[in-house]
Amino acid sequence: MRIDIVTIFPEFFSVLDISLLGKARQAGIIEVATHDLRTHTHDRHRTVDDTPYGGGAGMVMKPEPWGEAIDSIVGPAASGALLVVPSPAGEPFTQAVARELAAEEHLVFACGRYEGIDQRVADHYATRMRVRLISLGDYVLNGGEVAVMAMIEAAGRLVPGVVGNPESLVEESHEDGLLEYPSYTKPAVWRDLEVPPVLLSGNHGAVAAWRRDQQIERTRRVRPELLDDATLLDD
Ligand SMILES: N#Cc1c(-c2ccc3ccn(Cc4ccncc4)c3c2)n[nH]c1N
């Protein structure tokens, strides 16, 4: 997988050089490149924004630098890459979307700032490649960088070879539509709190049943909207 990130804060992504994704980059499983949008400006002040047509507060990011930056990544013609534009107006970012991003060969992330990117950028590139506006959640951030970091981590860990034990990806929250069961490790008693005895029983069937029950109970309590008839019928 190749990931290109266009941003006015390329240093924001230096953290991608460490941890799991850092190892995946060293192993050549994932290539990541950041591109400073300001290198695609040509005025003395390296201007990337301007006032909004139609008035209103804030500034809008100019289309020209974005066009030059994205063309420098995907070329002038059609591209098989997916352009992801984080936006409060985007589709919700979910584990299912993370899985879809993880299956892509080439992701290009456009990190906006100010009040967002001139709409014509997404409109133009939609004629040449797939474009998805994706929202991290129903709250307002100051720009796309935090969202892109979350998307890269959530998708990157699903790329084969990135996580050492792929089994550990299966029983995570949202992977099967439910929240994950509670986890425990040694000691068996801590501050008078005991590990649920079934987990010490060695009875794998009983442990699996208990964990499934915990998933459903936790999901019903914390995120009832995630439960559907199929899930309830399964148990
Ligand atoms: N993904 C995602 C997001 C963002 C987000 C993403 C990109 C940009 C670029 C600029 N801004 C600032 C802004 C723009 C418009 N309205 C309000 C604030 C952004 C916010 N906010 N909340 C989310 N879940």
The ligand as a Gaussian input file, in Angstrom:
#p B3LYP/6-31G(d) Opt

LIG

0 1
 N      -12.806000      14.276000       9.178000
 C      -13.164000      15.191000       9.784000
 C      -13.658000      16.252000      10.612000
 C      -13.399000      17.621000      10.605000
 C      -12.587000      18.422000       9.675000
 C      -11.934000      17.832000       8.609000
 C      -11.225000      18.610000       7.715000
 C      -11.183000      20.006000       7.896000
 C      -10.598000      21.070000       7.157000
 C      -10.899000      22.244000       7.831000
 N      -11.623000      21.935000       8.921000
 C      -12.131000      22.921000       9.872000
 C      -13.601000      23.114000       9.677000
 C      -14.165000      22.992000       8.426000
 C      -15.549000      23.211000       8.285000
 N      -16.318000      23.526000       9.350000
 C      -15.751000      23.620000      10.560000
 C      -14.387000      23.411000      10.754000
 C      -11.833000      20.593000       8.995000
 C      -12.525000      19.810000       9.892000
 N      -14.090000      18.183000      11.615000
 N      -14.762000      17.210000      12.263000
 C      -14.538000      16.022000      11.687000
 N      -15.079000      14.816000      12.069000

